[in-house]
Amino acid sequence: MQKAIRVLVANHPRLMRELIITTFADQTDIEVVGEVVDESEISDSVRKTLPDFVVVALDDAGKRPRICDELFREHPEVRVIAVAPEKSFVVCYWASLKIHSNNVEASEEGILNLVRTGMAVNGAN
């Protein structure tokens, strides 16, 4: 049997939160691991419940919710689903690590230049 997808619902207003929980209730592969009423309790609830997804309110469709940065610092594996209560708009946020490399001149000067500038200058990979 597959592991259930764990979801923490921290959306406001209450009616939207209840609608989201009701939507997940009939899904056998999704487990609602908690409900957060106060936004200040989201991080603590994530720490305790270890969800795969956190559903939050999206107050401004043009801006990432502030809670995302805090959650991704502590729990980069979590995905955040932001739902705009007044609009038909949902966006999913997640963190990823992208590793870059640049070729560096194989010399003292090349290494010193890299250290001083913080960047390699001979082409990006």
MOPAC internal coordinates of N, CA, C and O (Angstrom, degrees):
PM7 1SCF
backbone

  N    0.0000 0     0.00 0     0.00 0    0    0    0
  C    1.4488 1     0.00 0     0.00 0    1    0    0
  C    1.5293 1   109.32 1     0.00 0    2    1    0
  O    1.2310 1   120.80 1   -42.92 1    3    2    1
  N    1.3257 1   116.07 1   137.08 1    3    2    1
  C    1.4612 1   121.39 1   179.07 1    5    3    2
  C    1.5106 1   111.49 1   -72.66 1    6    5    3
  O    1.2310 1   121.67 1   -31.58 1    7    6    5
  N    1.3264 1   114.42 1   148.42 1    7    6    5
  C    1.4607 1   120.85 1   176.18 1    9    7    6
  C    1.5258 1   109.06 1   -67.20 1   10    9    7
  O    1.2310 1   120.55 1   -42.49 1   11   10    9
  N    1.3147 1   116.55 1   137.51 1   11   10    9
  C    1.4656 1   120.84 1   179.17 1   13   11   10
  C    1.5213 1   110.13 1   -68.30 1   14   13   11
  O    1.2310 1   121.00 1   -33.80 1   15   14   13
  N    1.3115 1   115.69 1   146.20 1   15   14   13
  C    1.4593 1   122.27 1   174.55 1   17   15   14
  C    1.5231 1   106.75 1   -78.26 1   18   17   15
  O    1.2310 1   121.19 1   -57.95 1   19   18   17
  N    1.3124 1   115.33 1   122.05 1   19   18   17
  C    1.4640 1   121.16 1  -174.94 1   21   19   18
  C    1.5289 1   110.32 1   -93.38 1   22   21   19
  O    1.2310 1   121.05 1   -52.08 1   23   22   21
  N    1.3426 1   115.60 1   127.92 1   23   22   21
  C    1.4638 1   121.06 1  -176.44 1   25   23   22
  C    1.5259 1   109.80 1  -128.22 1   26   25   23
  O    1.2310 1   121.46 1   -48.45 1   27   26   25
  N    1.3360 1   114.81 1   131.55 1   27   26   25
  C    1.4656 1   121.98 1   172.30 1   29   27   26
  C    1.5221 1   106.61 1  -106.61 1   30   29   27
  O    1.2310 1   120.30 1   -54.22 1   31   30   29
  N    1.3153 1   117.04 1   125.78 1   31   30   29
  C    1.4643 1   121.63 1  -177.95 1   33   31   30
  C    1.5258 1   108.58 1  -102.94 1   34   33   31
  O    1.2310 1   121.39 1   -64.16 1   35   34   33
  N    1.3382 1   114.95 1   115.84 1   35   34   33
  C    1.4643 1   120.88 1  -177.50 1   37   35   34
  C    1.5234 1   110.40 1  -128.00 1   38   37   35
  O    1.2310 1   121.12 1  -149.23 1   39   38   37
  N    1.2939 1   115.47 1    30.77 1   39   38   37
  C    1.4561 1   120.17 1  -176.31 1   41   39   38
  C    1.5196 1   111.00 1   -84.80 1   42   41   39
  O    1.2310 1   121.33 1   -29.75 1   43   42   41
  N    1.3086 1   115.07 1   150.25 1   43   42   41
  C    1.4651 1   120.84 1   171.04 1   45   43   42
  C    1.5126 1   106.25 1  -126.47 1   46   45   43
  O    1.2310 1   117.16 1   -26.84 1   47   46   45
  N    1.2416 1   123.01 1   153.16 1   47   46   45
  C    1.4504 1   128.58 1     3.62 1   49   47   46
  C    1.5342 1   111.89 1   -75.35 1   50   49   47
  O    1.2310 1   121.44 1    -6.59 1   51   50   49
  N    1.3134 1   114.86 1   173.41 1   51   50   49
  C    1.4657 1   121.74 1  -176.53 1   53   51   50
  C    1.5230 1   112.00 1   -54.60 1   54   53   51
  O    1.2310 1   119.73 1   137.43 1   55   54   53
  N    1.3125 1   118.11 1   -42.57 1   55   54   53
  C    1.4598 1   121.46 1  -178.20 1   57   55   54
  C    1.5295 1   110.88 1   -60.83 1   58   57   55
  O    1.2310 1   120.22 1   137.45 1   59   58   57
  N    1.3234 1   117.18 1   -42.55 1   59   58   57
  C    1.4632 1   120.97 1   178.31 1   61   59   58
  C    1.5282 1   110.24 1   -64.91 1   62   61   59
  O    1.2310 1   120.36 1   138.57 1   63   62   61
  N    1.3179 1   116.93 1   -41.43 1   63   62   61
  C    1.4678 1   121.90 1   179.19 1   65   63   62
  C    1.5230 1   109.93 1   -60.82 1   66   65   63
  O    1.2310 1   120.45 1   134.81 1   67   66   65
  N    1.3216 1   116.74 1   -45.19 1   67   66   65
  C    1.4654 1   121.08 1   179.93 1   69   67   66
  C    1.5263 1   111.76 1   -65.11 1   70   69   67
  O    1.2310 1   120.56 1   141.43 1   71   70   69
  N    1.3205 1   116.53 1   -38.57 1   71   70   69
  C    1.4666 1   120.64 1   178.09 1   73   71   70
  C    1.5320 1   110.55 1   -63.33 1   74   73   71
  O    1.2310 1   120.36 1   137.43 1   75   74   73
  N    1.3137 1   116.93 1   -42.57 1   75   74   73
  C    1.4660 1   121.24 1   179.40 1   77   75   74
  C    1.5274 1   110.61 1   -65.02 1   78   77   75
  O    1.2310 1   120.51 1   136.05 1   79   78   77
  N    1.3194 1   116.63 1   -43.95 1   79   78   77
  C    1.4695 1   120.12 1   178.68 1   81   79   78
  C    1.5203 1   110.53 1   -62.49 1   82   81   79
  O    1.2310 1   120.08 1   138.41 1   83   82   81
  N    1.3233 1   117.46 1   -41.59 1   83   82   81
  C    1.4636 1   121.66 1   177.73 1   85   83   82
  C    1.5256 1   111.01 1   -62.28 1   86   85   83
  O    1.2310 1   120.51 1   140.91 1   87   86   85
  N    1.3184 1   116.63 1   -39.09 1   87   86   85
  C    1.4695 1   120.97 1   178.58 1   89   87   86
  C    1.5253 1   110.53 1   -61.33 1   90   89   87
  O    1.2310 1   120.20 1   138.38 1   91   90   89
  N    1.3272 1   117.22 1   -41.62 1   91   90   89
  C    1.4653 1   121.06 1  -178.53 1   93   91   90
  C    1.5290 1   113.02 1   -78.54 1   94   93   91
  O    1.2310 1   119.98 1   157.47 1   95   94   93
  N    1.3182 1   117.65 1   -22.53 1   95   94   93
  C    1.4628 1   121.75 1  -172.69 1   97   95   94
  C    1.5275 1   113.40 1   -58.16 1   98   97   95
  O    1.2310 1   119.86 1   143.90 1   99   98   97
  N    1.3127 1   117.87 1   -36.10 1   99   98   97
  C    1.4662 1   121.22 1  -176.96 1  101   99   98
  C    1.5220 1   113.41 1   -87.49 1  102  101   99
  O    1.2310 1   120.07 1  -178.92 1  103  102  101
  N    1.3088 1   117.48 1     1.08 1  103  102  101
  C    1.4640 1   121.22 1  -177.07 1  105  103  102
  C    1.5332 1   109.35 1   -94.22 1  106  105  103
  O    1.2310 1   120.32 1   -64.48 1  107  106  105
  N    1.3087 1   116.99 1   115.52 1  107  106  105
  C    1.4648 1   120.80 1  -175.95 1  109  107  106
  C    1.5291 1   113.21 1   -69.58 1  110  109  107
  O    1.2310 1   120.13 1   158.99 1  111  110  109
  N    1.3203 1   117.35 1   -21.01 1  111  110  109
  C    1.4662 1   120.31 1  -178.01 1  113  111  110
  C    1.5311 1   112.73 1   -96.55 1  114  113  111
  O    1.2310 1   120.37 1  -176.46 1  115  114  113
  N    1.3299 1   116.89 1     3.54 1  115  114  113
  C    1.4708 1   121.47 1  -179.25 1  117  115  114
  C    1.5201 1   109.05 1  -122.50 1  118  117  115
  O    1.2310 1   121.21 1   -48.46 1  119  118  117
  N    1.3336 1   115.29 1   131.54 1  119  118  117
  C    1.4593 1   121.51 1   178.39 1  121  119  118
  C    1.5288 1   109.08 1  -118.69 1  122  121  119
  O    1.2310 1   120.31 1   -58.94 1  123  122  121
  N    1.3127 1   117.01 1   121.06 1  123  122  121
  C    1.4637 1   120.80 1   174.40 1  125  123  122
  C    1.5291 1   106.05 1   -80.95 1  126  125  123
  O    1.2310 1   120.71 1   -66.83 1  127  126  125
  N    1.3336 1   116.25 1   113.17 1  127  126  125
  C    1.4621 1   121.50 1  -174.55 1  129  127  126
  C    1.5219 1   112.82 1   -92.66 1  130  129  127
  O    1.2310 1   120.61 1   174.23 1  131  130  129
  N    1.3246 1   116.44 1    -5.77 1  131  130  129
  C    1.4521 1   118.94 1   178.57 1  133  131  130
  C    1.5019 1   112.37 1   174.89 1  134  133  131
  O    1.2310 1   122.09 1   -14.87 1  135  134  133
  N    1.3220 1   113.60 1   165.13 1  135  134  133
  C    1.4649 1   122.61 1   178.31 1  137  135  134
  C    1.5199 1   107.21 1  -133.19 1  138  137  135
  O    1.2310 1   120.67 1   -51.17 1  139  138  137
  N    1.3140 1   116.32 1   128.83 1  139  138  137
  C    1.4613 1   121.61 1  -178.93 1  141  139  138
  C    1.5212 1   108.60 1  -114.64 1  142  141  139
  O    1.2310 1   120.84 1   -53.55 1  143  142  141
  N    1.3179 1   116.00 1   126.45 1  143  142  141
  C    1.4541 1   121.93 1   180.00 1  145  143  142
  C    1.5233 1   110.66 1   -90.76 1  146  145  143
  O    1.2310 1   120.62 1   138.04 1  147  146  145
  N    1.3194 1   116.41 1   -41.96 1  147  146  145
  C    1.4622 1   122.61 1  -175.92 1  149  147  146
  C    1.5289 1   109.64 1  -101.65 1  150  149  147
  O    1.2310 1   120.32 1   -57.57 1  151  150  149
  N    1.3332 1   116.99 1   122.43 1  151  150  149
  C    1.4590 1   121.77 1  -176.94 1  153  151  150
  C    1.5315 1   112.82 1   -55.84 1  154  153  151
  O    1.2310 1   120.03 1   149.43 1  155  154  153
  N    1.3157 1   117.56 1   -30.57 1  155  154  153
  C    1.4670 1   120.68 1  -179.42 1  157  155  154
  C    1.5287 1   112.28 1   -66.85 1  158  157  155
  O    1.2310 1   119.65 1   167.11 1  159  158  157
  N    1.3181 1   118.28 1   -12.89 1  159  158  157
  C    1.4635 1   122.44 1  -179.26 1  161  159  158
  C    1.5262 1   113.38 1   -97.64 1  162  161  159
  O    1.2310 1   120.20 1   179.97 1  163  162  161
  N    1.3320 1   117.21 1    -0.03 1  163  162  161
  C    1.4672 1   119.67 1  -175.25 1  165  163  162
  C    1.5204 1   111.85 1   -61.72 1  166  165  163
  O    1.2310 1   119.66 1   128.55 1  167  166  165
  N    1.3110 1   118.25 1   -51.45 1  167  166  165
  C    1.4764 1   121.11 1  -176.81 1  169  167  166
  C    1.5240 1   111.58 1   -58.29 1  170  169  167
  O    1.2310 1   120.48 1   135.89 1  171  170  169
  N    1.3167 1   116.69 1   -44.11 1  171  170  169
  C    1.4566 1   120.70 1   179.94 1  173  171  170
  C    1.5339 1   110.24 1   -64.04 1  174  173  171
  O    1.2310 1   120.31 1   138.91 1  175  174  173
  N    1.3168 1   117.01 1   -41.09 1  175  174  173
  C    1.4642 1   121.01 1   179.28 1  177  175  174
  C    1.5283 1   111.58 1   -65.88 1  178  177  175
  O    1.2310 1   120.43 1   142.13 1  179  178  177
  N    1.3283 1   116.77 1   -37.87 1  179  178  177
  C    1.4679 1   120.18 1   177.32 1  181  179  178
  C    1.5246 1   109.16 1   -64.12 1  182  181  179
  O    1.2310 1   120.28 1   136.48 1  183  182  181
  N    1.3138 1   117.07 1   -43.52 1  183  182  181
  C    1.4701 1   121.90 1   178.62 1  185  183  182
  C    1.5353 1   110.83 1   -58.29 1  186  185  183
  O    1.2310 1   120.64 1   139.93 1  187  186  185
  N    1.3275 1   116.37 1   -40.07 1  187  186  185
  C    1.4664 1   120.69 1  -176.66 1  189  187  186
  C    1.5265 1   113.29 1   -79.09 1  190  189  187
  O    1.2310 1   120.19 1   143.00 1  191  190  189
  N    1.3365 1   117.25 1   -37.00 1  191  190  189
  C    1.4698 1   120.11 1  -172.03 1  193  191  190
  C    1.5227 1   114.50 1   -99.74 1  194  193  191
  O    1.2310 1   120.01 1   161.88 1  195  194  193
  N    1.3262 1   117.59 1   -18.12 1  195  194  193
  C    1.4791 1   123.24 1  -179.40 1  197  195  194
  C    1.5325 1   112.86 1    48.79 1  198  197  195
  O    1.2310 1   120.03 1  -120.68 1  199  198  197
  N    1.3347 1   117.55 1    59.32 1  199  198  197
  C    1.4667 1   120.10 1  -179.39 1  201  199  198
  C    1.5333 1   111.90 1   -76.63 1  202  201  199
  O    1.2310 1   121.13 1   -17.38 1  203  202  201
  N    1.3176 1   115.44 1   162.62 1  203  202  201
  C    1.4629 1   121.73 1   171.50 1  205  203  202
  C    1.5267 1   110.05 1   -83.62 1  206  205  203
  O    1.2310 1   120.92 1   145.55 1  207  206  205
  N    1.3397 1   115.84 1   -34.45 1  207  206  205
  C    1.4574 1   122.89 1  -179.51 1  209  207  206
  C    1.5276 1   109.97 1  -131.35 1  210  209  207
  O    1.2310 1   121.19 1   -32.66 1  211  210  209
  N    1.3277 1   115.34 1   147.34 1  211  210  209
  C    1.4570 1   122.05 1   171.61 1  213  211  210
  C    1.5279 1   105.98 1  -124.05 1  214  213  211
  O    1.2310 1   120.46 1   -53.48 1  215  214  213
  N    1.3161 1   116.73 1   126.52 1  215  214  213
  C    1.4574 1   121.33 1   178.46 1  217  215  214
  C    1.5257 1   107.90 1   -99.75 1  218  217  215
  O    1.2310 1   120.83 1   -57.53 1  219  218  217
  N    1.3375 1   116.02 1   122.47 1  219  218  217
  C    1.4620 1   121.82 1  -179.02 1  221  219  218
  C    1.5215 1   109.52 1  -127.64 1  222  221  219
  O    1.2310 1   121.01 1   -11.01 1  223  222  221
  N    1.3209 1   115.68 1   168.99 1  223  222  221
  C    1.4639 1   121.77 1   176.44 1  225  223  222
  C    1.5234 1   109.35 1   -81.25 1  226  225  223
  O    1.2310 1   121.07 1   -36.13 1  227  226  225
  N    1.2940 1   115.55 1   143.87 1  227  226  225
  C    1.4622 1   122.32 1   174.63 1  229  227  226
  C    1.5177 1   106.84 1  -109.65 1  230  229  227
  O    1.2310 1   121.01 1   -80.23 1  231  230  229
  N    1.3230 1   115.67 1    99.77 1  231  230  229
  C    1.4619 1   120.04 1  -176.12 1  233  231  230
  C    1.5232 1   112.61 1   -76.05 1  234  233  231
  O    1.2310 1   120.26 1   146.65 1  235  234  233
  N    1.3219 1   117.10 1   -33.35 1  235  234  233
  C    1.4616 1   122.10 1  -179.54 1  237  235  234
  C    1.5227 1   107.97 1  -129.91 1  238  237  235
  O    1.2310 1   120.43 1   -68.29 1  239  238  237
  N    1.3334 1   116.78 1   111.71 1  239  238  237
  C    1.4680 1   121.51 1  -175.25 1  241  239  238
  C    1.5257 1   113.15 1   -60.19 1  242  241  239
  O    1.2310 1   119.80 1   162.59 1  243  242  241
  N    1.3140 1   117.99 1   -17.41 1  243  242  241
  C    1.4517 1   120.64 1   179.93 1  245  243  242
  C    1.5186 1   114.46 1   -93.79 1  246  245  243
  O    1.2310 1   120.07 1   177.30 1  247  246  245
  N    1.3377 1   117.48 1    -2.70 1  247  246  245
  C    1.4619 1   120.52 1  -176.01 1  249  247  246
  C    1.5200 1   111.07 1  -129.99 1  250  249  247
  O    1.2310 1   121.19 1   -39.62 1  251  250  249
  N    1.3255 1   115.33 1   140.38 1  251  250  249
  C    1.4535 1   121.42 1   175.11 1  253  251  250
  C    1.5292 1   107.83 1   -69.42 1  254  253  251
  O    1.2310 1   119.82 1   -44.38 1  255  254  253
  N    1.3333 1   117.95 1   135.62 1  255  254  253
  C    1.4654 1   119.98 1   177.76 1  257  255  254
  C    1.5362 1   111.18 1   -57.88 1  258  257  255
  O    1.2310 1   120.48 1   -41.05 1  259  258  257
  N    1.3066 1   116.69 1   138.95 1  259  258  257
  C    1.4778 1   121.56 1  -178.17 1  261  259  258
  C    1.5206 1   112.47 1   -56.62 1  262  261  259
  O    1.2310 1   120.05 1   146.49 1  263  262  261
  N    1.3101 1   117.50 1   -33.51 1  263  262  261
  C    1.4595 1   120.99 1  -177.00 1  265  263  262
  C    1.5310 1   111.65 1   -62.82 1  266  265  263
  O    1.2310 1   119.82 1   155.57 1  267  266  265
  N    1.3224 1   117.94 1   -24.43 1  267  266  265
  C    1.4681 1   120.80 1  -179.42 1  269  267  266
  C    1.5277 1   111.94 1   -57.01 1  270  269  267
  O    1.2310 1   120.20 1   131.62 1  271  270  269
  N    1.3274 1   117.23 1   -48.38 1  271  270  269
  C    1.4627 1   120.33 1  -177.33 1  273  271  270
  C    1.5203 1   111.28 1   -59.43 1  274  273  271
  O    1.2310 1   120.80 1   135.86 1  275  274  273
  N    1.3059 1   116.07 1   -44.14 1  275  274  273
  C    1.4667 1   120.38 1   179.46 1  277  275  274
  C    1.5248 1   110.98 1   -63.59 1  278  277  275
  O    1.2310 1   120.64 1   134.03 1  279  278  277
  N    1.3233 1   116.38 1   -45.97 1  279  278  277
  C    1.4645 1   120.16 1  -179.00 1  281  279  278
  C    1.5290 1   111.49 1   -64.36 1  282  281  279
  O    1.2310 1   120.26 1   137.11 1  283  282  281
  N    1.3247 1   117.11 1   -42.89 1  283  282  281
  C    1.4655 1   119.47 1  -176.87 1  285  283  282
  C    1.5240 1   112.34 1   -69.05 1  286  285  283
  O    1.2310 1   120.02 1   150.59 1  287  286  285
  N    1.3319 1   117.56 1   -29.41 1  287  286  285
  C    1.4676 1   120.07 1   175.39 1  289  287  286
  C    1.5225 1   110.58 1   -65.12 1  290  289  287
  O    1.2310 1   120.63 1   136.56 1  291  290  289
  N    1.3173 1   116.40 1   -43.44 1  291  290  289
  C    1.4621 1   121.55 1  -176.83 1  293  291  290
  C    1.5269 1   113.32 1   -87.58 1  294  293  291
  O    1.2310 1   120.44 1   148.26 1  295  294  293
  N    1.3289 1   116.76 1   -31.74 1  295  294  293
  C    1.4680 1   121.53 1  -173.90 1  297  295  294
  C    1.5290 1   109.89 1  -139.49 1  298  297  295
  O    1.2310 1   119.62 1  -107.08 1  299  298  297
  N    1.3247 1   118.34 1    72.92 1  299  298  297
  C    1.4670 1   119.85 1  -175.91 1  301  299  298
  C    1.5290 1   114.11 1   -64.20 1  302  301  299
  O    1.2310 1   120.12 1   165.34 1  303  302  301
  N    1.3052 1   117.37 1   -14.66 1  303  302  301
  C    1.4609 1   120.82 1  -179.93 1  305  303  302
  C    1.5241 1   113.02 1   -80.71 1  306  305  303
  O    1.2310 1   119.76 1   165.15 1  307  306  305
  N    1.3213 1   118.06 1   -14.85 1  307  306  305
  C    1.4695 1   122.49 1  -177.35 1  309  307  306
  C    1.5246 1   110.27 1   -78.88 1  310  309  307
  O    1.2310 1   120.88 1   -36.54 1  311  310  309
  N    1.3053 1   115.92 1   143.46 1  311  310  309
  C    1.4677 1   121.60 1   172.07 1  313  311  310
  C    1.5213 1   107.81 1  -107.54 1  314  313  311
  O    1.2310 1   121.17 1   -36.84 1  315  314  313
  N    1.3147 1   115.36 1   143.16 1  315  314  313
  C    1.4578 1   120.85 1  -178.54 1  317  315  314
  C    1.5246 1   108.68 1  -113.01 1  318  317  315
  O    1.2310 1   120.98 1   -54.50 1  319  318  317
  N    1.3178 1   115.74 1   125.50 1  319  318  317
  C    1.4604 1   121.96 1   174.83 1  321  319  318
  C    1.5208 1   106.65 1  -103.01 1  322  321  319
  O    1.2310 1   120.46 1   -63.01 1  323  322  321
  N    1.3239 1   116.72 1   116.99 1  323  322  321
  C    1.4621 1   121.56 1  -179.07 1  325  323  322
  C    1.5237 1   108.73 1  -105.97 1  326  325  323
  O    1.2310 1   121.13 1   -54.29 1  327  326  325
  N    1.3330 1   115.45 1   125.71 1  327  326  325
  C    1.4625 1   122.19 1  -175.98 1  329  327  326
  C    1.5244 1   108.42 1  -115.99 1  330  329  327
  O    1.2310 1   120.81 1   -54.37 1  331  330  329
  N    1.3322 1   116.05 1   125.63 1  331  330  329
  C    1.4618 1   121.09 1   176.46 1  333  331  330
  C    1.5281 1   107.86 1   -85.50 1  334  333  331
  O    1.2310 1   119.89 1   -66.31 1  335  334  333
  N    1.3328 1   117.82 1   113.69 1  335  334  333
  C    1.4572 1   120.28 1  -175.10 1  337  335  334
  C    1.5285 1   114.54 1   -65.15 1  338  337  335
  O    1.2310 1   119.67 1   147.12 1  339  338  337
  N    1.3394 1   118.23 1   -32.88 1  339  338  337
  C    1.4650 1   119.88 1  -176.80 1  341  339  338
  C    1.5238 1   112.90 1   -89.98 1  342  341  339
  O    1.2310 1   120.21 1   165.12 1  343  342  341
  N    1.3053 1   117.21 1   -14.88 1  343  342  341
  C    1.4688 1   120.77 1  -175.90 1  345  343  342
  C    1.5173 1   109.22 1  -122.07 1  346  345  343
  O    1.2310 1   120.46 1   -17.53 1  347  346  345
  N    1.2966 1   116.73 1   162.47 1  347  346  345
  C    1.4582 1   120.71 1   173.28 1  349  347  346
  C    1.5191 1   107.41 1   -88.11 1  350  349  347
  O    1.2310 1   120.80 1  -105.33 1  351  350  349
  N    1.3272 1   116.08 1    74.67 1  351  350  349
  C    1.4605 1   120.65 1  -175.18 1  353  351  350
  C    1.5225 1   109.75 1  -145.16 1  354  353  351
  O    1.2310 1   121.01 1   -53.29 1  355  354  353
  N    1.3326 1   115.67 1   126.71 1  355  354  353
  C    1.4606 1   122.38 1   177.21 1  357  355  354
  C    1.5147 1   107.29 1  -134.92 1  358  357  355
  O    1.2310 1   120.56 1   -40.77 1  359  358  357
  N    1.3282 1   116.53 1   139.23 1  359  358  357
  C    1.4627 1   120.47 1   177.72 1  361  359  358
  C    1.5270 1   108.36 1  -136.68 1  362  361  359
  O    1.2310 1   120.88 1   -36.25 1  363  362  361
  N    1.3270 1   115.93 1   143.75 1  363  362  361
  C    1.4602 1   121.74 1   178.27 1  365  363  362
  C    1.5232 1   108.54 1  -108.82 1  366  365  363
  O    1.2310 1   120.48 1   -48.05 1  367  366  365
  N    1.3272 1   116.69 1   131.95 1  367  366  365
  C    1.4671 1   123.09 1   178.31 1  369  367  366
  C    1.5195 1   108.96 1  -116.05 1  370  369  367
  O    1.2310 1   120.91 1   -36.01 1  371  370  369
  N    1.3327 1   115.87 1   143.99 1  371  370  369
  C    1.4550 1   120.82 1   173.78 1  373  371  370
  C    1.5174 1   108.77 1  -151.56 1  374  373  371
  O    1.2310 1   121.32 1   -20.88 1  375  374  373
  N    1.3037 1   115.08 1   159.12 1  375  374  373
  C    1.4560 1   120.78 1   179.59 1  377  375  374
  C    1.5210 1   108.62 1  -101.17 1  378  377  375
  O    1.2310 1   121.24 1   -32.08 1  379  378  377
  N    1.3177 1   115.23 1   147.92 1  379  378  377
  C    1.4613 1   119.41 1   174.65 1  381  379  378
  C    1.5142 1   108.38 1  -144.71 1  382  381  379
  O    1.2310 1   121.58 1   -25.95 1  383  382  381
  N    1.2944 1   114.59 1   154.05 1  383  382  381
  C    1.4525 1   120.73 1   178.06 1  385  383  382
  C    1.5187 1   106.94 1  -105.00 1  386  385  383
  O    1.2310 1   120.62 1   -57.44 1  387  386  385
  N    1.3102 1   116.41 1   122.56 1  387  386  385
  C    1.4513 1   121.12 1   178.52 1  389  387  386
  C    1.5192 1   107.20 1  -113.29 1  390  389  387
  O    1.2310 1   120.82 1   -56.79 1  391  390  389
  N    1.2928 1   116.04 1   123.21 1  391  390  389
  C    1.4570 1   121.15 1  -178.22 1  393  391  390
  C    1.5201 1   108.79 1  -100.31 1  394  393  391
  O    1.2310 1   120.77 1   -49.22 1  395  394  393
  N    1.3263 1   116.12 1   130.78 1  395  394  393
  C    1.4545 1   122.61 1  -179.26 1  397  395  394
  C    1.5260 1   109.29 1  -114.06 1  398  397  395
  O    1.2310 1   121.06 1   -20.24 1  399  398  397
  N    1.3250 1   115.57 1   159.76 1  399  398  397
  C    1.4665 1   119.07 1   173.29 1  401  399  398
  C    1.5160 1   109.50 1  -147.49 1  402  401  399
  O    1.2310 1   121.18 1   -28.59 1  403  402  401
  N    1.3067 1   115.35 1   151.41 1  403  402  401
  C    1.4632 1   123.22 1   174.26 1  405  403  402
  C    1.5157 1   107.71 1  -134.63 1  406  405  403
  O    1.2310 1   120.66 1   -36.09 1  407  406  405
  N    1.3136 1   116.35 1   143.91 1  407  406  405
  C    1.4575 1   120.18 1   174.01 1  409  407  406
  C    1.5181 1   108.32 1   -73.89 1  410  409  407
  O    1.2310 1   120.49 1   -41.87 1  411  410  409
  N    1.3206 1   116.67 1   138.13 1  411  410  409
  C    1.4500 1   122.77 1  -178.70 1  413  411  410
  C    1.5245 1   107.95 1  -118.73 1  414  413  411
  O    1.2310 1   121.02 1   -40.76 1  415  414  413
  N    1.3219 1   115.65 1   139.24 1  415  414  413
  C    1.4619 1   120.10 1   176.10 1  417  415  414
  C    1.5287 1   108.18 1   -56.90 1  418  417  415
  O    1.2310 1   120.74 1   -51.29 1  419  418  417
  N    1.3332 1   116.19 1   128.71 1  419  418  417
  C    1.4685 1   121.65 1  -176.89 1  421  419  418
  C    1.5191 1   110.37 1   -81.14 1  422  421  419
  O    1.2310 1   121.05 1  -106.31 1  423  422  421
  N    1.3232 1   115.59 1    73.69 1  423  422  421
  C    1.4602 1   121.06 1   179.47 1  425  423  422
  C    1.5195 1   108.35 1  -156.85 1  426  425  423
  O    1.2310 1   121.38 1   -12.66 1  427  426  425
  N    1.3339 1   114.97 1   167.34 1  427  426  425
  C    1.4641 1   118.99 1   174.92 1  429  427  426
  C    1.5182 1   110.36 1   -56.55 1  430  429  427
  O    1.2310 1   120.95 1   134.87 1  431  430  429
  N    1.3178 1   115.78 1   -45.13 1  431  430  429
  C    1.4657 1   120.82 1  -178.38 1  433  431  430
  C    1.5298 1   111.20 1   -60.80 1  434  433  431
  O    1.2310 1   120.80 1   137.00 1  435  434  433
  N    1.3279 1   116.08 1   -43.00 1  435  434  433
  C    1.4615 1   119.90 1   179.49 1  437  435  434
  C    1.5160 1   112.38 1   -62.18 1  438  437  435
  O    1.2310 1   120.74 1   135.77 1  439  438  437
  N    1.3269 1   116.20 1   -44.23 1  439  438  437
  C    1.4601 1   120.44 1   179.99 1  441  439  438
  C    1.5310 1   110.84 1   -68.38 1  442  441  439
  O    1.2310 1   120.38 1   137.62 1  443  442  441
  N    1.3494 1   116.87 1   -42.38 1  443  442  441
  C    1.4616 1   120.00 1   178.54 1  445  443  442
  C    1.5309 1   111.10 1   -62.95 1  446  445  443
  O    1.2310 1   120.73 1   139.48 1  447  446  445
  N    1.3265 1   116.22 1   -40.52 1  447  446  445
  C    1.4644 1   120.28 1   177.69 1  449  447  446
  C    1.5323 1   110.65 1   -61.99 1  450  449  447
  O    1.2310 1   120.89 1   138.00 1  451  450  449
  N    1.3136 1   115.91 1   -42.00 1  451  450  449
  C    1.4671 1   120.54 1   178.51 1  453  451  450
  C    1.5220 1   110.57 1   -61.07 1  454  453  451
  O    1.2310 1   120.52 1   133.28 1  455  454  453
  N    1.3123 1   116.62 1   -46.72 1  455  454  453
  C    1.4695 1   120.64 1  -178.58 1  457  455  454
  C    1.5290 1   110.49 1   -64.25 1  458  457  455
  O    1.2310 1   120.60 1   139.45 1  459  458  457
  N    1.3301 1   116.46 1   -40.55 1  459  458  457
  C    1.4620 1   119.38 1  -176.76 1  461  459  458
  C    1.5290 1   112.64 1   -73.55 1  462  461  459
  O    1.2310 1   120.13 1   143.07 1  463  462  461
  N    1.2929 1   117.36 1   -36.93 1  463  462  461
  C    1.4748 1   119.84 1  -176.24 1  465  463  462
  C    1.5210 1   112.65 1   -95.61 1  466  465  463
  O    1.2310 1   120.62 1   160.08 1  467  466  465
  N    1.3192 1   116.42 1   -19.92 1  467  466  465
  C    1.4677 1   119.80 1  -178.43 1  469  467  466
  C    1.5098 1   112.50 1    77.00 1  470  469  467
  O    1.2310 1   120.38 1  -172.52 1  471  470  469
  N    1.3346 1   116.89 1     7.48 1  471  470  469
  C    1.4650 1   120.50 1  -178.23 1  473  471  470
  C    1.5117 1   110.19 1  -140.61 1  474  473  471
  O    1.2310 1   120.08 1   -36.17 1  475  474  473
  N    1.3179 1   117.46 1   143.83 1  475  474  473
  C    1.4565 1   121.33 1   171.26 1  477  475  474
  C    1.5269 1   107.02 1   -88.30 1  478  477  475
  O    1.2310 1   120.52 1   -35.25 1  479  478  477
  N    1.3093 1   116.61 1   144.75 1  479  478  477
  C    1.4704 1   119.44 1  -171.33 1  481  479  478
  C    1.5255 1   114.71 1  -111.94 1  482  481  479
  O    1.2310 1   119.22 1   176.63 1  483  482  481
  N    1.3051 1   119.10 1    -3.37 1  483  482  481
  C    1.4606 1   120.30 1  -175.36 1  485  483  482
  C    1.5161 1   113.27 1   -98.97 1  486  485  483
  O    1.2310 1   119.22 1  -129.05 1  487  486  485
  N    1.2954 1   119.09 1    50.95 1  487  486  485
  C    1.4567 1   122.47 1   173.36 1  489  487  486
  C    1.5253 1   112.64 1    93.64 1  490  489  487
  O    1.2310 1   120.77 1   -45.94 1  491  490  489
  N    1.3037 1   116.14 1   134.06 1  491  490  489
  C    1.4635 1   122.04 1  -179.99 1  493  491  490
  C    1.5069 1   110.96 1   -92.95 1  494  493  491
  O    1.2310 1   120.85 1   -33.76 1  495  494  493
  N    1.3208 1   115.98 1   146.24 1  495  494  493
  C    1.4745 1   122.73 1   174.50 1  497  495  494
  C    1.4991 1   109.66 1  -117.97 1  498  497  495
  O    1.2310 1   120.10 1   180.00 1  499  498  497

